[in-house]
Amino acid sequence: MQDLMTMIATLHRPRLLARAAKFGALDYNRDRHLQRILGYGSLPGTGSALMRLMEMEKEVNEQRKEEDAAYSLVRHLDLLIALLGEAQLYQASRASHLN
């Protein structure tokens, strides 16, 4: 199985969507954004959050590709922003454990 960072790095999404998500991830706030996406309560660890976000984003991306009327660009962008923000936090936590 691929590691989380490889899975994220191999995501291929439309260029405009990916660029907007990268820009949005600059202002990512875990408490505010992740609570809204996953629901209120205690937040999972970064690894668990990344796995859940990957599953959720995969479903929304399938809706996009199938041109499903239920597809929400805003929801997709929120998921990608959270995914990138959590990936940055995950990388930072792994780097701090290595030092």
C-alpha positions as CSV (number, residue, x, y, z in Angstrom):
1,M,0.0,0.0,0.0
2,Q,1.2,3.5,-0.8
3,D,2.0,5.8,2.0
4,L,-0.3,8.8,2.6
5,M,2.0,11.4,1.1
6,T,2.5,9.4,-2.1
7,M,-1.2,9.0,-2.4
8,I,-1.7,12.7,-2.1
9,A,1.1,13.5,-4.5
10,T,-0.4,11.2,-7.2
11,L,-3.8,12.9,-7.2
12,H,-4.6,14.4,-10.5
13,R,-7.3,17.1,-10.5
14,P,-8.2,19.9,-12.9
15,R,-5.5,22.6,-12.8
16,L,-7.7,25.4,-11.7
17,L,-9.2,23.3,-8.8
18,A,-5.7,22.2,-7.7
19,R,-4.4,25.8,-7.8
20,A,-7.4,27.1,-5.8
21,A,-6.9,24.4,-3.2
22,K,-3.2,25.2,-2.8
23,F,-4.0,28.9,-2.4
24,G,-6.8,28.1,0.1
25,A,-4.5,25.7,2.1
26,L,-2.3,28.7,3.0
27,D,-5.1,29.8,5.4
28,Y,-6.0,26.3,6.6
29,N,-7.2,26.2,10.2
30,R,-7.6,22.7,11.4
31,D,-10.1,23.5,14.2
32,R,-12.4,25.6,12.0
33,H,-12.1,23.7,8.6
34,L,-11.9,20.1,9.8
35,Q,-14.7,20.6,12.3
36,R,-17.0,21.8,9.5
37,I,-16.1,19.0,7.1
38,L,-16.0,16.0,9.5
39,G,-18.6,17.2,12.0
40,Y,-18.2,18.6,15.4
41,G,-16.6,16.7,18.3
42,S,-13.1,15.6,18.9
43,L,-10.9,15.8,15.9
44,P,-9.0,12.6,14.7
45,G,-5.2,12.6,14.4
46,T,-3.7,13.9,11.2
47,G,-3.2,10.4,9.7
48,S,-6.8,9.3,10.3
49,A,-8.1,12.7,9.1
50,L,-6.1,12.3,5.9
51,M,-7.6,8.9,5.2
52,R,-11.1,10.1,5.8
53,L,-10.6,13.2,3.7
54,M,-9.1,11.0,0.9
55,E,-12.2,8.8,0.9
56,M,-14.6,11.8,0.9
57,E,-12.7,13.6,-1.9
58,K,-12.6,10.4,-4.0
59,E,-16.4,10.2,-3.8
60,V,-16.8,13.9,-4.7
61,N,-14.4,13.6,-7.6
62,E,-16.4,10.6,-8.9
63,Q,-19.4,12.9,-8.9
64,R,-17.5,15.5,-10.8
65,K,-16.3,13.0,-13.5
66,E,-19.8,11.6,-13.9
67,E,-21.2,15.1,-14.1
68,D,-23.6,14.2,-11.3
69,A,-26.1,17.0,-10.5
70,A,-25.3,16.5,-6.8
71,Y,-21.7,17.6,-7.4
72,S,-20.6,20.7,-5.4
73,L,-17.6,22.5,-6.5
74,V,-17.4,24.4,-3.2
75,R,-17.5,21.1,-1.2
76,H,-14.8,19.6,-3.5
77,L,-12.6,22.7,-3.0
78,D,-13.2,22.5,0.8
79,L,-12.1,18.9,0.9
80,L,-9.0,19.5,-1.2
81,I,-8.0,22.5,1.0
82,A,-8.4,20.3,4.1
83,L,-6.5,17.5,2.4
84,L,-3.6,19.7,1.6
85,G,-3.6,21.5,5.0
86,E,-3.7,18.1,6.8
87,A,-0.9,16.8,4.6
88,Q,1.3,19.8,5.6
89,L,0.6,19.2,9.3
90,Y,1.3,15.5,8.8
91,Q,4.6,16.2,7.2
92,A,5.6,18.7,9.9
93,S,4.7,16.2,12.6
94,R,6.7,13.4,11.0
95,A,9.7,15.8,10.5
96,S,9.6,16.8,14.2
97,H,9.6,13.1,15.2
98,L,12.7,12.5,13.2
99,N,14.7,15.3,14.8
